[in-house]
Amino acid sequence: MDSLPSVLLTIQCYLIITVVDLFLAWVQPATDRWPRRLTHGLTEPIQRPIRKLIDVRWTGGWDLSALVVITFLGVVRFWLIQP
């Protein structure tokens, strides 16, 4: 598979962006300022549908959408690497 390295690189980059956005959310909650505007803009299209599926009342008010994305992409990456 010639496209496998590019798929793995894309997954790795998105994982890094998601983790950076997660940490920036603690330090800089406003999504309209740089650099959070960039990371939030890249991660929000994937996290928004997950946020709608996970009711915050079940999680005690915590937004676990980033954790779900990180876990899912980690599993996909692991599955793709397996021989």
Stockholm file with secondary structure:
# STOCKHOLM 1.0

chainA/1-83         MDSLPSVLLTIQCYLIITVVDLFLAWVQPATDRWPRRLTHGLTEPIQRPIRKLIDVRWTGGWDLSALVVITFLGVVRFWLIQP
#=GR chainA/1-83 SS CCSHHHHHHHHHHHHHHHHHHHHHHHHCCCTTSTTHHHHHHHHHHHHHHHHHHSCTTTTTTCCCHHHHHHHHHHHHHHHHHCC
#=GC SS_cons        CCSHHHHHHHHHHHHHHHHHHHHHHHHCCCTTSTTHHHHHHHHHHHHHHHHHHSCTTTTTTCCCHHHHHHHHHHHHHHHHHCC
//
